[in-house]
Amino acid sequence: MGNDKYLVIVNPNAGGGKVTKDWPSIEQLLKKANLDYEVFFTEYRHQAIKVVAEKIKQSHFRKIIVVGGDGTVNEVVNGIFKQDIVPTKEIILGVVMVGTGNDWGRMFDIPSDYAEAISLIKNGNSFIQDVGHVAYYLGAKQKTRYFINCAGLGFDALVTETTNKNKETGKSSTLSYFQSLLGSLFRYKPIPVKVHIDNREILNGNLFTLSLGIGKYTGGGMQQNPNAVADDGLFDLMLVDKIAKTKLIRKIKKLYDGSINDINEVQSYQVHNMRVESDHKLMLEVDGESLGHAPFTFGIIPESLQVIIH
């Protein structure tokens, strides 16, 4: 039998510490909405994964609210998928977005206004979306990570890593992502890879960048996969093997206005699964978090997570 309370997972550090400042206001809104809840404040990275899995198993929570950004949402999703007591689509996930990118929320028009976001959660209009997973390596050990928005390799992952390092030093904003993009552009060198999608090879050579999307948005509003549909059982794949860096700068507007596929060097696919191999240091990010090294194996779980949307 499910617990009728909401489990509220709060990341005090999200949004460059904005959650710490805004939590009293958010809590007042939760009380005003007459939501019955239990709150947990995360203290370190990845803690939400363990806590959410345990709370679902031991306290029978079936409704979860995240107060944080895309990274916190990702951790909660991984907690949902790490447990095997309850089918994942029976868990309801709502989000009060307080991050810097908020790209998953952008996909579903989740309002940045806290009162409006909590009103959405109370109304409970839900949508069952696909969830991706990737097997990767840390040293000799294989690990798995789930994601609900996007994964990136190569240049995309370098920009994410640079942005995350900036966050650690207090430089946290959408503008900092754009600055990381420009700064990374001149130090990134394409990496030799093999890319297979649905058991066919599409690249055996240098990779500039790759984005695998369930959602449309990354990096605080960039549309690397503008045609992505979150419940079609397919990833949208954007791949660039080579492009002149000066051309990328000239065309950078197309990364934001949804016309990226007009760039000749951009290859687009719809795929169920993907495998990427490389003998070099090929970087990976999922939902804005930097992870381990190749080989990578990606798959999608159709319509497997219930989320509250506009």
Backbone as a ProteinNet text record, in pm:
[ID]
protein_1_A
[PRIMARY]
MGNDKYLVIVNPNAGGGKVTKDWPSIEQLLKKANLDYEVFFTEYRHQAIKVVAEKIKQSHFRKIIVVGGDGTVNEVVNGIFKQDIVPTKEIILGVVMVGTGNDWGRMFDIPSDYAEAISLIKNGNSFIQDVGHVAYYLGAKQKTRYFINCAGLGFDALVTETTNKNKETGKSSTLSYFQSLLGSLFRYKPIPVKVHIDNREILNGNLFTLSLGIGKYTGGGMQQNPNAVADDGLFDLMLVDKIAKTKLIRKIKKLYDGSINDINEVQSYQVHNMRVESDHKLMLEVDGESLGHAPFTFGIIPESLQVIIH
[TERTIARY]
84.4	0	87.7	55.6	138.7	120.3	223.4	219.7	160.4	56.6	-11.5	63.4	166	244.8	335.8	374.9	479.6	615.1	711.6	850.4	912.1	956.7	1015	1166.8	1236.8	1382.7	1434.3	1508.6	1556.1	1708.5	1760	1905	1937.8	1989.8	2014.6	2113.2	2199.3	2303.3	2260	2142	2097.8	2079.5	2100.7	2086.1	2190.3	2309.4	2413.9	2380	2305.5	2264.9	2131.1	2064	1935.4	1829.5	1837.5	1739.5	1746.1	1868	1882	1809.1	1824.7	1761.4	1609.8	1565	1422.9	1340.3	1404	1328.9	1217.8	1240.2	1130	1005.4	1024	910	844.2	926.7	872.6	794.4	847.1	776.8	642.7	638.1	510.3	408.3	453.6	363.3	314.8	402.7	361.6	254	272.7	173.8	43.1	53.6	-65.5	-146.9	-77.3	-145.8	-201.3	-181.2	-229.6	-173.7	-48.5	16.1	76.4	49.7	106.8	240.8	349.1	479.1	580.6	684.7	803.5	921.9	1007.6	1116.2	1250.7	1336.9	1473.1	1567.7	1666.8	1767.5	1893	1933.7	2056.2	2178.4	2280.6	2402.9	2524.6	2514.4	2628.1	2578.4	2666.3	2635	2594.8	2491.2	2439.2	2361.9	2350.7	2276.6	2130.2	2072.5	1930.4	1899.9	1996	1973.4	1941.4	2027.7	2010.8	1886.9	1865.5	1753.2	1619.5	1605.9	1479	1449.3	1549.7	1528.8	1485.7	1550.1	1516.4	1377.8	1342.6	1211.6	1097.3	1119.3	1016.7	999.9	1111.5	1106.7	1052.4	1106.2	1078.4	957.1	936.5	825.8	711.6	725.4	617.6	573.7	667.6	633.7	607.3	505.9	471.4	465.8	476.9	472.4	595.4	670.9	796.4	799.5	846.6	868.7	1017.6	1076.4	1216	1219.4	1296.9	1324.1	1472.5	1500.7	1638.7	1645.5	1760.6	1780.9	1784.4	1832.8	1834.4	1916.1	2026	2108.8	2036.6	1961.6	1885.5	1773.6	1707.1	1603.2	1662	1780	1843.2	1871.5	1920.4	1948.5	1820.8	1713.2	1586.3	1536.3	1546.7	1507.1	1589.2	1719.3	1802	1763.2	1720.3	1669.9	1543.7	1455.6	1331.8	1363.4	1462.3	1494.4	1586.8	1651.2	1738.8	1658.6	1535.6	1453.4	1371.2	1332.9	1256.1	1128.1	1082.9	962.4	836.7	845.6	730.1	762.3	671.3	694.1	718.6	819.1	859.6	747.9	662.4	556.3	445.8	451.7	354.9	401.8	525.8	578.6	546.2	495.2	463	569.7	628.5	737.4	697.5	703	680.7	808.1	825.8	950.1	922.9	987.4	997.4	1137.5	1147.9	1278.7	1348.7	1468.3	1547.4	1692.8	1714.2	1849.9	1892.3	2002.3	2051	2009.7	2003.7	1966.1	1817.4	1764.6	1622	1573	1655.5	1622.6	1511.6	1508	1397.1	1264.8	1260.9	1139.9	1097.5	1194.2	1166.5	1088.1	1121	1053.6	902.8	865.7	725.3	660.9	725.9	671.3	646.3	735.6	725	758	667.3	692.4	803.8	876.3	981	922.1	800.8	732	695.4	740	721	573.5	493.1	350.6	283.6	317.2	258.6	304.8	432.8	484.8	416.2	396.1	330.6	183.2	121.6	-17.1	-28.4	68.7	71	78.5	167.2	185.2	55.6	-10.8	-137.4	-243.5	-246.2	-344.2	-315.7	-187.9	-150.6	-167.6	-160.2	-169.2	-40.5	-49.2	72.3	89.4	213.2	254.6	356.7	347.4	441.8	546.7	669.2	774.6	873.7	955.1	1063	1179.1	1259.9	1381.2	1496.6	1609.7	1728.4	1818.7	1906.2	2008	2137.1	2247.8	2379	2467	2533.7	2637.9	2771.3	2853.5	2983.2	3083.7	3206.7	3310.8	3377.9	3411.8	3502.5	3616.1	3730.5	3836.8	3790	3802.4	3759.8	3615.6	3550.4	3416.2	3308.7	3213.2	3101.5	2992	2936.6	2828.8	2713	2596.6	2477.8	2418.7	2370.3	2304.6	2180.7	2073.5	1949.3	1942.6	1868.3	1853.2	1719.8	1666.1	1532.8	1534.4	1650.6	1654.9	1753.3	1881.6	1978.4	2110.4	2189.6	2327.8	2413.9	2539	2626.6	2766.3	2832.3	2969.6	3056	3186.4	3280	3272.9	3261.4	3260.2	3148.3	3030.3	2916.2	2952.3	3019.1	3055.2	3164.5	3255.3	3358.8	3297	3201.3	3134.3	3063.8	2999.6	2930.7	3028.7	3140.1	3240.4	3294.7	3322	3372	3269.3	3143.1	3035.1	3023.4	3032.3	3021	3135.7	3254.7	3367.5	3343.9	3283.8	3250.4	3147.5	3053	2951.7	3017.9	3119	3187.6	3260	3292.5	3359.2	3261.4	3130.2	3028.5	2984	3037.6	2996.6	2886.5	2762.2	2651.7	2541.1	2531.4	2426.2	2420.9	2311.7	2302.4	2413.7	2448.6	2556.1	2687.8	2710.7	2836.2	2845.3	2731.5	2733.6	2776.3	2722.6	2759.8	2908.4	2956.7	3099.1	3184.9	3136.4	3209	3214.3	3105.3	3099.6	3207.2	3214.5	3313.1	3455.5	3475.9	3609.4	3657	3564.2	3600.2	3626.1	3564	3572.5	3716.5	3798.8	3933.8	4035	3993.2	4086.2	4041.6	3924.2	3875.5	3931.4	3974.8	4021.2	3934.7	3882.1	3799.4	3870.3	3791.4	3843.9	3802.6	3894.6	3858.5	3759.8	3650.7	3547.2	3486	3413.4	3321.9	3182.5	3086.2	2948.1	2857.3	2786	2686.8	2548.3	2451.2	2312.2	2227.3	2146.7	2058.4	2132.6	2254.1	2336.2	2391.9	2405	2475.8	2573.8	2686.4	2790.2	2762.3	2764.4	2745	2869.2	2966.4	3090	3205.4	3313	3439.9	3547	3568.5	3657.9	3646.1	3685.4	3684.6	3543.5	3516.9	3390.1	3413.3	3333.3	3336.4	3239.3	3110.9	3013.3	2896.6	2827.7	2712.3	2616.1	2487.7	2384.2	2272.8	2235.3	2131.5	2015.7	1903.3	1797.9	1666.2	1611.3	1469.8	1396.6	1462.9	1412.5	1483.9	1431.1	1482.2	1598.2	1600.1	1685.1	1804.5	1914.8	2034.7	2098.1	2187.2	2267.1	2187.3	2074	1995.4	1921	1875.5	1790.8	1840	1959.4	2003.2	1914.8	1882.2	1801.3	1889.6	1956	2040.5	1958.3	1842	1752	1611	1589.3	1464.9	1339.9	1355.2	1238.8	1212.2	1282.4	1266.6	1124.7	1072.6	941.4	963.6	916.4	956.8	886.7	789.8	722	708.3	801.6	792	878	944.4	1025.1	1155.2	1196.2	1316.2	1400.6	1532	1621.3	1628.6	1641.9	1686.4	1836.8	1910.1	2055	2103.2	2185.7	2252.9	2401.2	2464.8	2606.3	2676.9	2794.5	2880.6	3019.3	3069.4	3203.5	3310.5	3281.8	3378	3304.7	3354	3300	3406.2	3417.1	3510.9	3463	3554.4	3514.7	3462.5	3517.2	3467.4	3323.7	3292.7	3155.5	3059.7	3103.5	3018.3	2983.9	3081.3	3055.1	2954.4	2970.2	2877.5	2735.4	2725.7	2595.2	2537.8	2598.7	2561.1	2415.2	2358.7	2217.5	2128.3	2169.9	2089.6	2082.7	2177.6	2171.4	2056.4	2010.3	1907.4	1769.3	1762.9	1632	1563.8	1621	1556.6	1588.1	1683.7	1715	1852.5	1901.3	2034.5	2049.5	1939.8	1947.6	1968.8	1960.7	1990.4	2140.7	2222.1	2367.3	2409.4	2481.8	2514.1	2588.1	2673.5	2756.2	2679	2559.2	2480.5	2408.5	2433	2363.4	2257.8	2139.2	2030.6	1974.7	1944.4	1889.5	1785.7	1700.8	1617.1	1658.2	1685.9	1745.5	1684.8	1693.1	1653.6	1772.9	1888.7	2006.2	2131.9	2238.4	2363.8	2480.8	2588.3	2712.6	2825.6	2909.2	3020.9	3149.1	3249.5	3379.2	3488.2	3588.6	3703.2	3819	3939.1	4059.8	4116.3	4046.9	4092.8	4000.8	4035.8	3955.5	3832.3	3726.8	3600.9	3509.9	3468.3	3391.9	3242	3171.6	3027.8	2960	2843.5	2757.2	2614.1	2540.6	2397.4	2324.2	2220.8	2141.3	2230.1	2342.3	2429.6	2531.4	2544.9	2644.4	2753.5	2877.6	2991.2	3011.6	3029.7	3046	3176.9	3180.6	3305.3	3349.3	3405.9	3471.4	3414.2	3451.3	3405.1	3463	3395.2	3282.1	3150.5	3058.5	2926.7	2820	2719.2	2604.4	2477.5	2399.1	2278.3	2154	2051	1921.8	1810.3	1687.9	1573.8	1464.2	1398.5	1286.7	1160.6	1079	963.2	860.7	806.9	695.3	709.8	811.4	846	849.4	819.6	821.1	706.7	629.9	515.2	559.8	548.3	592.2	474.1	474.9	369.5	411.5	324.5	357.6	248.8	268.1	174	41
-120	0	124.6	222	339.7	441.1	517.2	629.5	748.5	809.6	918.3	1051.1	1057.2	1179.9	1198.1	1322.8	1352.3	1343.6	1282.4	1290.4	1408.2	1509.3	1629.2	1622.6	1610.4	1605.4	1745	1804.6	1941.7	1941.4	1999.9	2018.4	2163.5	2190.8	2329.7	2403.7	2329	2392.3	2421.5	2373.7	2392.8	2541	2573.4	2712.8	2803	2747.5	2828.1	2869.6	2783.7	2814.1	2884.7	2903.9	2973.9	2899.6	2765.9	2688.1	2721.9	2735.4	2768.9	2898.8	2995.9	3126.2	3119.3	3040.7	3041.7	2934	2838.9	2729.2	2775.3	2872.3	2914	2956.3	3026.3	3067.4	2947.7	2854.8	2735.6	2651.4	2638.4	2558.1	2620.4	2751.6	2818.4	2789.3	2784.6	2755.3	2610.7	2518.3	2378.3	2364.6	2438	2434.3	2499.3	2610.4	2680.8	2592.4	2507.9	2416.3	2293.3	2286.9	2175.8	2040.4	2041.4	1916.2	1851.9	1725.5	1649.9	1592.9	1626.7	1588.3	1561.5	1492.7	1472.9	1525.9	1604.8	1668.4	1606.2	1595.9	1549.1	1643.7	1696.4	1785.3	1704.7	1707.7	1635.7	1711.5	1634.4	1692.8	1669.6	1576.4	1548.7	1487.9	1489.3	1440.2	1292.7	1258.3	1122.2	1071.3	1150	1103.6	1078.2	1160.8	1146.5	1011.1	955.2	824.5	720.4	713.6	615	642.6	768.4	804.2	772.7	810.1	787.3	637.7	557.5	413	355.5	399.9	349.5	393.9	518.9	571.2	501.4	467.5	394.7	254.9	189.9	53.4	47.4	133.9	121.6	201	319.2	405.1	412.1	340	323.5	453.3	547	669.9	638.9	704.5	690	825	934	1069.3	1146.1	1201.4	1267.9	1405.6	1502.9	1638.5	1669.3	1717.8	1761.2	1913.4	1966.4	2110.1	2124.8	2160.5	2168	2180.2	2146	2158.1	2023.5	2024.2	1902.7	1791	1825.8	1724.2	1654.1	1730	1670.9	1583.6	1631.1	1550.6	1417.6	1423.5	1302	1204.3	1255.1	1166.8	1099.3	1175.1	1118.6	1012.3	1039.5	940.1	812.4	826.3	707.7	631.9	703	635.8	556.6	614.5	545.7	417.1	423.8	307.8	208.7	247.6	154.9	57.4	96.8	7.2	-84.6	-199.5	-295.7	-340	-257.5	-291.2	-245.6	-129.5	-67	-42.1	-74	-36.9	113.2	150.8	291.3	384.6	337.9	426.8	450.6	379.5	403.7	512.1	556.9	668.7	797.9	897.6	1027.7	1128	1195.5	1289.3	1430.6	1523.5	1665.1	1742.8	1856.3	1932.2	2080.1	2136.3	2281.1	2317.1	2376.3	2398.6	2519.7	2494.2	2602.9	2589.6	2530.3	2512.6	2627.4	2608	2710.2	2681.5	2553	2518.1	2491.6	2405	2370.8	2323	2244.3	2204	2100.3	2008.6	1913.2	1988	2079.8	2156.9	2242.1	2292.1	2372.7	2291.7	2163.1	2074.1	2068.9	2073.2	2055.8	2183.6	2297.3	2426.7	2432.9	2371.4	2382.4	2526.9	2598.8	2740.5	2760.7	2869.8	2903.9	2965.3	3016.7	3071.3	2956.8	2967.5	2857.5	2826.8	2929	2907.8	2834.6	2873	2807.4	2662.8	2637.9	2501.4	2410.7	2462.7	2382.5	2362.8	2460.9	2445.1	2332.6	2324.3	2214.7	2079.7	2072.8	1947	1906.6	2002.7	1971.8	1925.5	1987.9	1947.9	1807.6	1770.4	1632.8	1588.2	1681.5	1643	1570.7	1441	1362.5	1313.5	1279	1234.4	1123.6	1015.4	905.7	912.8	940.8	962.6	847.3	847.2	749.8	785.7	686.6	707.8	634.1	701.2	640.3	581.3	491.4	438.9	420	431.6	413.9	329.3	230.9	155.6	218	247.3	311.3	252.2	297	241.1	348.3	306.8	381	285.3	305	206.7	76.6	-33.7	-163.5	-196.8	-108.1	-137.8	-75.4	-156.6	-105.2	-52.7	61.8	122.9	157.8	183.2	219.6	348.4	432	557	576.6	621.9	653.1	803.4	842.2	985.7	1013	1133.4	1165.2	1278.3	1336.5	1447.1	1421.6	1410.7	1396.2	1339.9	1292.5	1252.2	1313.3	1343.4	1405.7	1347.5	1344.6	1294.6	1396.7	1390	1475.9	1619.9	1710.7	1852.9	1888.4	1832	1856.6	1824	1710.6	1668.5	1756.4	1805.7	1896.8	2027.4	2079.5	2203.7	2182.4	2068.2	2037.6	2028.6	1959.5	1947.2	2084.3	2169.1	2303.7	2384.9	2373.1	2444.3	2397.6	2265.6	2212.3	2259.2	2271.2	2323.4	2470.1	2543.9	2684.3	2694.4	2600.2	2599.2	2581.5	2495.9	2469.7	2592.6	2684.9	2808.3	2924.9	2893.2	2995.7	3066.9	3026.5	3087.6	3002	3030.2	2943	3022.7	3010.1	3078.4	3022.8	3053.4	3013.3	3078.4	3201.6	3271.4	3197.3	3137.6	3066.5	2944.8	2883.5	2771.3	2819.2	2932.5	2988.7	3024	3079.1	3112	2986.1	2879.5	2752.8	2696.4	2713.7	2665.6	2732.7	2864.1	2936.9	2905.1	2897.9	2869.4	2729.4	2631.6	2493	2471.3	2553.5	2535.6	2536.4	2621.9	2639	2541.6	2464.5	2365.6	2221.8	2205.2	2069.3	2015.5	1890.2	1822.7	1699.4	1682.2	1564.5	1434	1334	1209.1	1092.1	998.4	880.1	790	754.1	671.3	578.6	479.1	399.7	414.5	450.4	468.1	372	287.5	196.8	234.3	243.7	264.8	151.9	92.2	-17.1	-117.2	-154	-258.3	-222	-93.4	-53.7	58.5	55.9	155.3	282.9	397.3	525.3	613.2	576	654.1	565.4	572	511	613.7	705.7	817.5	918.8	1042	1144.1	1194.2	1217.7	1274	1413.6	1509.3	1641.3	1645.5	1619.7	1621.8	1530.9	1488.4	1399.7	1428.7	1437.1	1456.3	1355.4	1285	1182.6	1230.1	1263	1331.1	1257.2	1259.4	1231.5	1365.4	1467.2	1604.4	1688.4	1806.9	1896.4	1982.7	2016.4	2126.4	2079.5	2150.8	2131.7	2268.6	2277	2397.9	2524.7	2516.2	2635.5	2691.3	2602.4	2647.6	2616	2554.1	2510.1	2394.5	2394.2	2286.2	2199.5	2102.9	2013.2	1903.2	1875.1	1774.3	1833.5	1930.1	2006.9	1926.4	1807.1	1726.4	1612.6	1612.6	1503.6	1500.2	1379.1	1354.7	1261.8	1301	1233	1099.9	1062.5	934.8	850.9	869	792.8	666.7	637.9	517.6	523.5	645.6	663.2	778	763	876.2	956	1086.5	1167.8	1185.8	1156.1	1162.8	1272.9	1363.2	1466.6	1438.3	1428.1	1394.1	1485.4	1533.2	1611.3	1548.7	1501.5	1443.9	1550.3	1650.8	1760.9	1886.6	1999.9	2129.7	2234.7	2333	2442.2	2520.3	2546	2615	2754.6	2819.6	2952.9	2944.8	2836.5	2819.8	2796.5	2717.5	2692.1	2821.6	2909	3038.4	3118.9	3118.3	3192.5	3137.1	3005.8	2940	2916.7	2975.8	2940.9	2974.1	3071.4	3104.4	2984	2901.5	2785	2680.3	2685	2595.6	2632.5	2755.5	2804.6	2819.1	2835.5	2865.4	2743.5	2624.1	2502.7	2468.1	2540.4	2514.4	2450.4	2380.1	2320.5	2223.8	2156.9	2059.3	2123.7	2256.9	2327.5	2336.2	2307.4	2310	2181.2	2195.2	2079.5	1969.3	2007	1907.4	1828.4	1870.2	1803.4	1681.4	1565.7	1442.4	1411.6	1372.5	1344.4	1204.3	1136	1000.5	983.7	882.5	834.3	691.5	660.1	530	471.2	337.4	267.2	247.5	219.3	196	241	259.4	307.9	252.9	218.7	177.9	263.3	312.4	397.9	341.8	323.7	271.7	373.2	379.8	466.3	422.9	429.4	401.1	528	638.8	767.7	815.4	926.4	980	1050.3	973.4	1025.9	1057.2	1182.9	1227.5	1203.6	1183.7	1158.7	1247.6	1300.1	1366.4	1318.7	1304.2	1275.2	1371.7	1434.5	1532.3	1633.6	1670.4	1772.6	1724.2	1592.1	1539.3	1464.2	1493.6	1427.6	1289	1188.1	1050.5	991.7	857.1	786.1	779.9	666.2	657	542.3	541.6	441.6	303.1	196.6	198.6	233.1	290.7	327.3	248.4	202.1	136.5	204.1	259.2	333.9	255.5	263.5	206.3	292.6	265.2	346.2	255.1	301.6	229.1	310	264.3	345.1	363.4	484.7	518.2	451.4	494.7	425.8	515.2	644.8	735.2	834.9	847.2	937	1073.2	1177.8	1309.8	1407.1	1504.9	1606	1721.1	1755.8	1860	1965.1	2064.1	2177.4	2128.2
0	0	0	-84.7	-98.6	12.2	36.3	129.3	54.4	110	39	49.1	131.7	142.7	21.2	-1.4	-97.9	-27.8	-94.7	-50.3	-123.7	-49.1	-108.8	-93.4	-206	-206.5	-240.8	-148.2	-163.2	-171.7	-279	-291.8	-257.6	-137.7	-96.3	-186	-256.4	-338.2	-481.2	-519.7	-658.3	-688.7	-816.5	-858.2	-795.7	-769.8	-707.7	-565.9	-494.8	-357.5	-347	-459.1	-460	-378.2	-377.6	-301.6	-152.8	-100	42.2	74.7	-12.2	9.7	-7.4	-104.8	-141.3	-72.8	-4.7	54.2	149.7	239.2	326.6	248.7	137.6	55.1	-11.7	-60.3	-125.5	-25.8	95.1	195.8	232.7	243	271.7	162.5	38.2	-73.2	-68.4	-29.1	-13.6	94.2	203.8	313.2	269.8	198.4	150.2	56	-19.6	-112.1	-40.5	91.1	173.7	129.1	88	51.5	175.6	193.8	304.8	258.1	326.5	273.2	383.6	344.1	427.5	347.2	409.9	336.2	371.8	270	292.6	219.8	293.3	235.6	202.4	77.1	39.7	90.5	125.6	180.3	91.5	-0.3	-87.7	-218.5	-317.1	-450.6	-447.4	-519.9	-537.3	-416	-311.7	-194.5	-227.5	-314.6	-347.8	-412	-484.8	-548	-441.1	-341.6	-234.4	-150.7	-116	-28.3	-95	-222.2	-291.5	-302.2	-338.8	-348	-213.2	-107	26.4	70	43.2	84.9	11.6	-114	-188.9	-131.1	-100.2	-48	94.8	181.3	324.4	370.6	312.2	357.1	256.3	146.3	47.1	-19.3	-35.6	-107.9	-254.5	-310.6	-451.3	-522.1	-444.2	-500.3	-452	-548.2	-515.1	-578.7	-502.8	-553.7	-541.2	-649.4	-648.1	-641.2	-548.6	-543.3	-575.6	-701.4	-746.5	-897	-953.3	-1097.3	-1166.3	-1290.2	-1371.2	-1306.4	-1239.6	-1175.5	-1062.2	-982.9	-872.5	-926.3	-1031.9	-1096.2	-1142.7	-1204.4	-1252.6	-1139.2	-1026.6	-913.2	-863.1	-853.5	-806.9	-904.4	-1033.5	-1133.7	-1117.7	-1093.5	-1073.6	-948	-844.1	-724.8	-755	-835.8	-874.6	-950.4	-1040.2	-1123.9	-1054.9	-945.4	-873.5	-786.7	-749.9	-667.3	-757.6	-704.8	-784.1	-713.5	-618.2	-542.1	-616.4	-679.7	-744.1	-892.2	-983.7	-1124.1	-1135.6	-1212.3	-1216	-1261.7	-1351.6	-1401.7	-1298.3	-1184.8	-1077.3	-981.2	-995.3	-916.4	-990.7	-917.6	-977.5	-935.7	-1035.2	-1009.8	-1050.8	-955.3	-982.4	-950.7	-1016.1	-999.7	-979.4	-877.3	-860.3	-905.8	-1024	-1086.6	-1024.2	-968.4	-911.3	-956.2	-1073.7	-1122	-1211.7	-1283.2	-1375.8	-1519.2	-1556.7	-1693.2	-1707.7	-1618.5	-1617.6	-1754.6	-1822.6	-1959.1	-1965.3	-1869.7	-1869.4	-1848.4	-1753.3	-1727.2	-1845.2	-1919.8	-2039	-2142.8	-2152.7	-2247.7	-2220.9	-2092.7	-2054.7	-2002.7	-2028.6	-1985.7	-1835	-1757.4	-1612.1	-1575.1	-1510.3	-1482.1	-1380	-1397	-1300.5	-1173.6	-1184.1	-1066.6	-971.5	-847.1	-753.1	-727.2	-710.9	-682.5	-798.1	-920.1	-1037.2	-1048.6	-1019.3	-1026.4	-924.2	-803.8	-699.1	-731.5	-793	-837.5	-940.6	-1031.6	-1129.2	-1058.9	-959.4	-886.6	-817.4	-757.8	-689.8	-788.9	-906.7	-1008.3	-1060.6	-1065.4	-1095.1	-1238.7	-1333.7	-1474.7	-1514.2	-1541.1	-1560.4	-1704.1	-1734.9	-1867.4	-1844.7	-1920.1	-1902.8	-2013.6	-1974.8	-2072	-2075.5	-2181.7	-2196	-2102.7	-2071.4	-1991.5	-2058.5	-2068.1	-2126.5	-2019.7	-2063.6	-1972.6	-2049.8	-1979.2	-2041.4	-1950.5	-2010.1	-1941	-1980.6	-1881.3	-1904.1	-1805.8	-1814.3	-1728.4	-1642.7	-1520	-1433.3	-1402.6	-1468.8	-1458.8	-1521.7	-1448.2	-1500.6	-1464.8	-1389.8	-1340.4	-1427.7	-1470.4	-1549.4	-1457.1	-1492.8	-1415.8	-1508.8	-1449.1	-1526.5	-1472	-1562	-1522.6	-1609	-1546.9	-1617.5	-1642.8	-1747	-1773.8	-1841.4	-1818	-1871.1	-1972.7	-1997.2	-2092.4	-2206.6	-2175.4	-2285	-2234.6	-2330.3	-2305.3	-2414.1	-2381.1	-2478.9	-2473.1	-2588.5	-2599.3	-2671.4	-2646.9	-2717.9	-2671.7	-2767.8	-2735.6	-2639.2	-2660.4	-2571.5	-2426.9	-2406.9	-2271.6	-2211.6	-2294.9	-2245	-2196	-2270.8	-2229.1	-2095.8	-2080.1	-1954.2	-1839.1	-1860.7	-1754.5	-1714.1	-1812.3	-1784.2	-1706.6	-1746.9	-1677.7	-1533.3	-1511.4	-1376	-1286.8	-1344.4	-1266.5	-1230.4	-1322.1	-1293.4	-1181.7	-1179.9	-1073.4	-937.3	-933.4	-806.7	-753.4	-843.2	-800.4	-787.6	-796.9	-777.6	-903.2	-1020	-1146.3	-1206.6	-1168.8	-1207.6	-1273.7	-1406.7	-1481.2	-1622.2	-1692.4	-1832.6	-1912.8	-1878.7	-1948.3	-1930.3	-1812.8	-1790	-1881	-1914.9	-2008.7	-2147	-2188.7	-2318.7	-2320.9	-2211.6	-2202.4	-2205	-2139	-2141.1	-2282.6	-2355.2	-2493.5	-2578.5	-2569.6	-2650	-2605.5	-2474.8	-2423.7	-2458.5	-2456	-2485.6	-2633.9	-2715.8	-2860.5	-2911	-2854.5	-2906.9	-2846.4	-2747	-2691.5	-2716	-2777.7	-2803.4	-2935	-2932.1	-3052.9	-3076.3	-3199.6	-3229.9	-3194.6	-3155.6	-3101.5	-3190.1	-3219.9	-3299.1	-3224.3	-3291.2	-3230.3	-3334.9	-3285	-3366.4	-3305.9	-3388.5	-3342.4	-3418	-3342.6	-3400.4	-3348.4	-3436.2	-3395	-3451	-3364.1	-3406.2	-3494.9	-3450.1	-3512.2	-3650.1	-3679.3	-3801.3	-3767.6	-3834.4	-3807.6	-3886.3	-3816.9	-3885.5	-3880.2	-3796.4	-3791.1	-3747.7	-3823.7	-3784.8	-3819.7	-3728.9	-3753.4	-3642.3	-3667.4	-3564.3	-3535.3	-3407.1	-3362.1	-3305.9	-3352.4	-3290.5	-3173.1	-3200.4	-3091.3	-3123.3	-3015.7	-3029.4	-2916.1	-2949.6	-2848.6	-2871.9	-2765.6	-2771.8	-2684.8	-2747.2	-2673.5	-2662	-2541.1	-2517.1	-2519.5	-2463.2	-2465.4	-2569.4	-2591.7	-2696.1	-2649.7	-2520.2	-2474.4	-2392.9	-2409.7	-2326.9	-2304.6	-2205.9	-2187.4	-2166.5	-2097.8	-2069	-2188.8	-2278.7	-2388.7	-2528.2	-2541.6	-2673.3	-2720.5	-2850.5	-2907.2	-2997.6	-2935.9	-3014.6	-3081.8	-3024.3	-3081.7	-3088.5	-3178.9	-3178.6	-3210.9	-3269.6	-3305.8	-3207.6	-3095.4	-2998.6	-2942.5	-2927.4	-2867	-2748.4	-2631.9	-2508.2	-2482.8	-2567.3	-2544	-2671.3	-2766.7	-2891.5	-2892	-2779	-2770.5	-2847.4	-2887.1	-2967.8	-2913.4	-2924.6	-2904.8	-3034.7	-3024.1	-3137	-3122.8	-3229.4	-3227.5	-3320.6	-3266.5	-3344.8	-3339.3	-3456	-3462.6	-3561.1	-3520.4	-3608.4	-3602.5	-3717.2	-3714.8	-3734.5	-3816.8	-3831.9	-3876.9	-3828.5	-3866.1	-3836.1	-3920.3	-3894.5	-3772.5	-3679	-3556	-3584.8	-3685.7	-3722.3	-3773.2	-3844.6	-3893.4	-3777.7	-3679.5	-3563.9	-3492.5	-3479.9	-3414.9	-3496.3	-3627.8	-3713.5	-3706.4	-3686.1	-3688.4	-3548.8	-3448.2	-3310.9	-3279	-3347.1	-3327.3	-3355.6	-3451.1	-3488.1	-3377.3	-3283.4	-3168.7	-3075.2	-3085.4	-2993.1	-3056.8	-3188.6	-3249.2	-3311.4	-3292.4	-3342	-3485.9	-3547.4	-3688.4	-3707.3	-3605.9	-3611.8	-3729.1	-3765.7	-3874.8	-4011.7	-4017.8	-4142.9	-4169.8	-4067.1	-4085	-4157.3	-4267.4	-4352	-4277.9	-4183	-4113.7	-4007.5	-3976.3	-3872.1	-3929.7	-3868.5	-3906.3	-3799.7	-3842.6	-3749	-3772.8	-3663.2	-3669.9	-3558.7	-3573.9	-3464.7	-3436.4	-3311.3	-3279.3	-3152.4	-3143.3	-3021.3	-2927.8	-2987.1	-2903.6	-2977.8	-2902.2	-2959	-2879.1	-2950.6	-2885.5	-2940.5	-2851.2	-2890.7	-2830.4	-2915.7	-2872.2	-2904	-2817.5	-2842.4	-2754.1	-2810.3	-2731.5	-2669.2	-2689.1	-2638.6	-2525.5	-2464.9	-2356	-2414	-2428.2	-2479.5	-2362.1	-2349.5	-2233.9	-2254	-2142.5	-2141.6	-2039.3	-2076.8	-1978.2	-1998.8	-1888.6	-1896.2	-1804.4	-1858.6	-1783.4	-1710.7	-1775.6	-1719.8	-1619.6	-1602.8	-1509.8	-1585.3	-1556.5	-1620.6	-1559.3	-1647.3	-1601.2	-1653.9	-1667.8	-1693.4	-1838.2	-1878.6	-2008.9	-2091.9	-2220.6	-2317.4	-2282.6	-2336.4	-2428.7	-2358.7	-2438.1	-2388.8	-2464.3	-2391.4	-2453.6	-2403.6	-2497.1	-2463.6	-2504.7	-2422.2	-2455.4	-2401	-2444.7	-2402.9	-2347.9	-2241.1	-2180.5	-2209.9	-2305.5	-2346.4	-2234.6	-2226.9	-2137	-2000.1	-1927.4	-1802.7	-1679.2	-1694.8	-1580.4	-1590.6	-1481.5	-1478.6	-1420.1	-1500.5	-1456.9	-1464	-1373.1	-1371.6	-1461	-1554.9	-1653.2	-1657.4	-1742.1	-1754.9	-1814
[MASK]
++++++++++++++++++++++++++++++++++++++++++++++++++++++++++++++++++++++++++++++++++++++++++++++++++++++++++++++++++++++++++++++++++++++++++++++++++++++++++++++++++++++++++++++++++++++++++++++++++++++++++++++++++++++++++++++++++++++++++++++++++++++++++++++++++++++++++++++++++++++++++++++++++++++++++++++++++++++

